[in-house]
Amino acid sequence: MLTTNAGLLDPLPLWTILPITAVVALLSVQLGFKIAQSRRNRTGDKPEAPPTGMVGATLALLAFMLAFTFGLASSRFEARRQLVQSEANAIRTTYLRAQLLPDPIKTEVQSMLSEYVETRIAGTQTDKLAAAIAKSEELHKRLWSQAVALAEKDRSAITSLFVQSINQVIELHSQRLMAGLGSRIPAAIWIVLYLLIILAMSAVGYQEGMTSQRRSIAVVMLILGFSAVLYLIADLDRPGRGWLQVNQESMVELRKSMDS
């Protein structure tokens, strides 16, 4: 069984990511502002030129890293969505091919596949994920045992197609585990993102401190924008635990068709 590849921010509840990021950014702005005021007091009538170009470059670098990480997380989200559809199709194909098998294998296989679909749907709930994975792998063994028993008695084309279907179902299970639990944003990227936020916001605060005695409200909007994007990235990186979840409609429809 594949173990969960924990992300750097996983110990934090998802809803705390936005306020924590905003607070870190605000403190960075305040730090930069205080440093600029201290330098202005020391230089007196020889003010330092505002580092507008460097601030712009730092913000651009932060925006680039956020865009890169968001693209990484969203592509993995789309991969998980496609795998759900592919798995539903593979199970449906196996279920239909099982109708061509002799009894009692046909009835047993279709019953196990129906149980398998129920298990996959239940596994979308975080507190039932581990149990669902264990149950799925147990059903894999039972289904494969049926396929082996059938192949020993009958090596026809129908049996070969059925065995291929079972193999594809098992393979897609492994792919979903890797996409959902094994492919996470590396800790190094999270560290770099937060370092860039601290540097960029400190640079913004420093520029404000060099040009004005008061902080602009526009800085708050900038911070909220960056924090919201980072929150979305964290949400996409936590399958089964955030607001952005992969639609399981294909599995639900499959279960309905099996029941009918």
C-alpha positions as CSV (number, residue, x, y, z in Angstrom):
1,M,0.0,0.0,0.0
2,L,1.3,3.4,-0.9
3,T,1.7,5.7,2.1
4,T,0.7,9.4,2.0
5,N,3.5,11.7,0.9
6,A,2.8,14.5,3.4
7,G,3.2,18.1,2.3
8,L,5.0,20.7,4.2
9,L,1.8,22.6,5.1
10,D,-0.3,19.5,6.0
11,P,0.0,20.0,9.8
12,L,-1.8,23.3,9.3
13,P,-5.6,23.2,8.8
14,L,-6.4,24.4,5.3
15,W,-8.5,27.4,6.4
16,T,-5.5,28.8,8.3
17,I,-3.2,29.1,5.2
18,L,-4.8,32.3,4.0
19,P,-4.6,34.3,7.3
20,I,-1.2,33.0,8.2
21,T,0.2,34.0,4.8
22,A,-1.5,37.4,5.0
23,V,0.0,38.0,8.5
24,V,3.5,36.9,7.4
25,A,3.3,39.3,4.4
26,L,2.0,42.2,6.5
27,L,4.8,41.7,9.1
28,S,7.3,41.7,6.2
29,V,5.9,45.0,4.9
30,Q,6.1,46.4,8.3
31,L,9.7,45.2,8.7
32,G,10.7,46.8,5.4
33,F,9.0,50.0,6.3
34,K,10.8,50.3,9.6
35,I,14.1,49.6,8.0
36,A,13.5,52.3,5.4
37,Q,12.4,54.8,8.1
38,S,15.6,54.0,10.1
39,R,17.8,54.7,7.0
40,R,15.9,57.9,6.3
41,N,16.6,59.2,9.8
42,R,20.3,58.4,9.5
43,T,20.8,59.9,6.0
44,G,18.9,63.1,6.8
45,D,18.9,65.5,3.9
46,K,20.5,62.9,1.5
47,P,17.5,60.6,0.8
48,E,18.2,57.3,-0.9
49,A,16.6,56.7,-4.3
50,P,13.5,54.4,-4.1
51,P,14.4,50.9,-5.3
52,T,11.4,50.7,-7.7
53,G,13.1,48.5,-10.3
54,M,14.3,46.0,-7.7
55,V,10.9,45.9,-6.0
56,G,9.2,45.3,-9.4
57,A,11.7,42.5,-10.2
58,T,11.1,40.8,-6.8
59,L,7.3,41.0,-7.2
60,A,7.6,39.6,-10.8
61,L,9.7,36.7,-9.5
62,L,7.1,35.9,-6.8
63,A,4.3,36.1,-9.4
64,F,6.2,33.7,-11.6
65,M,6.8,31.2,-8.9
66,L,3.1,31.4,-7.9
67,A,2.1,30.8,-11.5
68,F,4.5,27.9,-11.9
69,T,3.3,26.2,-8.7
70,F,-0.3,26.8,-9.5
71,G,0.2,25.2,-12.9
72,L,1.9,22.3,-11.2
73,A,-1.0,21.8,-8.7
74,S,-3.8,22.3,-11.3
75,S,-2.2,19.8,-13.7
76,R,-2.1,17.2,-11.0
77,F,-5.7,18.0,-10.1
78,E,-6.7,17.5,-13.8
79,A,-4.8,14.2,-13.8
80,R,-6.8,13.0,-10.8
81,R,-10.0,13.9,-12.5
82,Q,-9.1,12.1,-15.7
83,L,-8.1,9.0,-13.7
84,V,-11.5,8.8,-12.0
85,Q,-13.1,8.8,-15.4
86,S,-10.7,6.2,-16.7
87,E,-11.2,4.0,-13.7
88,A,-14.9,4.1,-14.0
89,N,-14.7,3.1,-17.7
90,A,-12.3,0.3,-16.9
91,I,-14.7,-1.1,-14.1
92,R,-17.7,-0.7,-16.4
93,T,-15.8,-2.7,-19.2
94,T,-14.8,-5.4,-16.7
95,Y,-18.4,-5.6,-15.4
96,L,-19.8,-6.0,-19.0
97,R,-17.2,-8.6,-19.9
98,A,-18.0,-10.5,-16.8
99,Q,-21.5,-11.1,-18.2
100,L,-19.9,-13.4,-20.8
101,L,-18.5,-15.6,-18.1
102,P,-20.1,-18.8,-16.8
103,D,-21.8,-19.0,-13.4
104,P,-21.0,-18.9,-10.6
105,I,-17.9,-16.8,-11.6
106,K,-20.1,-14.2,-13.3
107,T,-22.2,-13.5,-10.3
108,E,-19.3,-13.5,-7.9
109,V,-17.2,-11.1,-10.1
110,Q,-20.1,-8.7,-10.7
111,S,-20.8,-8.7,-6.9
112,M,-17.2,-7.9,-6.1
113,L,-17.1,-5.1,-8.7
114,S,-20.2,-3.5,-7.3
115,E,-18.6,-3.6,-3.8
116,Y,-15.4,-2.2,-5.4
117,V,-17.3,0.8,-6.8
118,E,-18.9,1.5,-3.4
119,T,-15.5,1.3,-1.8
120,R,-14.0,3.7,-4.3
121,I,-16.7,6.3,-3.7
122,A,-16.4,5.9,0.1
123,G,-12.6,6.4,-0.2
124,T,-13.2,10.1,-1.2
125,Q,-13.8,10.8,2.5
126,T,-10.5,11.5,4.2
127,D,-11.4,9.5,7.4
128,K,-12.3,6.5,5.3
129,L,-9.4,6.6,2.9
130,A,-7.1,4.1,4.5
131,A,-9.8,1.6,5.0
132,A,-11.0,2.1,1.4
133,I,-7.5,1.5,0.1
134,A,-7.1,-1.7,2.1
135,K,-10.5,-2.9,1.0
136,S,-9.7,-2.1,-2.6
137,E,-6.5,-4.1,-2.6
138,E,-8.3,-7.0,-0.9
139,L,-10.9,-7.0,-3.7
140,H,-8.0,-6.9,-6.2
141,K,-6.7,-10.2,-4.8
142,R,-10.1,-11.8,-4.9
143,L,-10.8,-10.6,-8.5
144,W,-7.4,-11.8,-9.6
145,S,-8.0,-15.2,-8.0
146,Q,-11.2,-15.5,-10.0
147,A,-9.3,-14.6,-13.2
148,V,-6.6,-17.1,-12.5
149,A,-9.1,-19.8,-11.7
150,L,-10.9,-19.1,-14.9
151,A,-7.8,-18.9,-17.0
152,E,-6.7,-22.4,-15.8
153,K,-10.0,-23.8,-17.1
154,D,-10.6,-21.8,-20.2
155,R,-8.0,-19.9,-22.3
156,S,-10.5,-18.5,-24.8
157,A,-10.5,-14.9,-26.2
158,I,-13.3,-14.0,-23.7
159,T,-11.1,-15.1,-20.8
160,S,-8.2,-13.1,-22.1
161,L,-10.2,-9.9,-22.5
162,F,-11.6,-10.4,-18.9
163,V,-8.1,-10.8,-17.5
164,Q,-6.9,-7.7,-19.3
165,S,-9.8,-5.8,-17.8
166,I,-9.0,-6.9,-14.3
167,N,-5.3,-5.9,-14.8
168,Q,-6.3,-2.5,-16.0
169,V,-8.5,-1.9,-13.0
170,I,-5.6,-2.8,-10.7
171,E,-3.2,-0.6,-12.7
172,L,-5.5,2.4,-12.5
173,H,-5.8,2.0,-8.8
174,S,-2.0,2.3,-8.5
175,Q,-2.1,5.4,-10.7
176,R,-4.8,7.0,-8.6
177,L,-2.8,6.4,-5.5
178,M,0.3,7.9,-7.0
179,A,-1.6,11.0,-8.3
180,G,-3.6,11.5,-5.1
181,L,-1.1,10.6,-2.4
182,G,2.3,10.4,-3.9
183,S,2.4,13.5,-6.1
184,R,2.6,16.5,-3.8
185,I,4.2,19.9,-4.1
186,P,7.8,19.4,-2.8
187,A,8.7,21.1,0.5
188,A,11.5,23.0,-1.2
189,I,9.0,24.9,-3.4
190,W,6.8,25.8,-0.4
191,I,9.9,27.2,1.4
192,V,11.0,29.2,-1.6
193,L,7.5,30.6,-2.1
194,Y,7.3,31.8,1.5
195,L,10.9,33.2,1.4
196,L,9.9,35.1,-1.8
197,I,6.8,36.5,-0.1
198,I,8.8,37.7,2.8
199,L,11.5,39.3,0.5
200,A,8.9,40.8,-1.9
201,M,6.7,42.3,0.8
202,S,9.7,43.6,2.7
203,A,10.9,45.3,-0.5
204,V,7.4,46.8,-0.9
205,G,7.5,48.1,2.6
206,Y,11.0,49.4,2.2
207,Q,10.0,51.3,-0.9
208,E,7.0,52.8,0.9
209,G,9.2,53.8,3.8
210,M,11.6,55.6,1.5
211,T,8.9,57.6,-0.3
212,S,6.2,58.2,2.3
213,Q,5.5,58.4,6.0
214,R,2.3,56.3,5.6
215,R,1.6,52.8,4.2
216,S,-0.8,52.6,1.3
217,I,-4.0,50.5,1.5
218,A,-3.1,49.1,-1.9
219,V,-0.5,47.0,-0.2
220,V,-3.2,45.2,1.7
221,M,-5.0,44.3,-1.5
222,L,-1.7,43.1,-3.0
223,I,-1.1,40.9,0.0
224,L,-4.6,39.4,-0.1
225,G,-4.2,38.6,-3.8
226,F,-1.0,36.7,-3.3
227,S,-2.3,35.0,-0.2
228,A,-5.5,33.9,-2.0
229,V,-3.5,32.3,-4.8
230,L,-1.2,30.5,-2.4
231,Y,-4.3,29.2,-0.5
232,L,-5.7,27.9,-3.8
233,I,-2.4,26.1,-4.5
234,A,-2.5,24.5,-1.0
235,D,-6.2,23.4,-1.6
236,L,-5.3,21.8,-5.0
237,D,-2.4,20.0,-3.3
238,R,-4.7,18.4,-0.7
239,P,-6.9,15.9,-2.5
240,G,-9.9,14.9,-0.4
241,R,-9.4,17.6,2.2
242,G,-10.2,21.0,0.6
243,W,-12.9,22.9,-1.2
244,L,-11.6,21.9,-4.7
245,Q,-12.5,18.2,-5.0
246,V,-12.5,15.9,-8.0
247,N,-16.0,15.2,-9.2
248,Q,-17.0,11.5,-8.6
249,E,-20.1,11.7,-10.8
250,S,-18.7,9.0,-13.2
251,M,-18.4,6.6,-10.3
252,V,-21.8,7.4,-9.0
253,E,-23.4,6.9,-12.4
254,L,-21.6,3.6,-12.7
255,R,-23.0,2.5,-9.4
256,K,-26.5,3.4,-10.6
257,S,-26.1,1.5,-13.8
258,M,-24.9,-1.6,-11.8
259,D,-27.8,-1.4,-9.5
260,S,-30.3,-1.2,-12.4
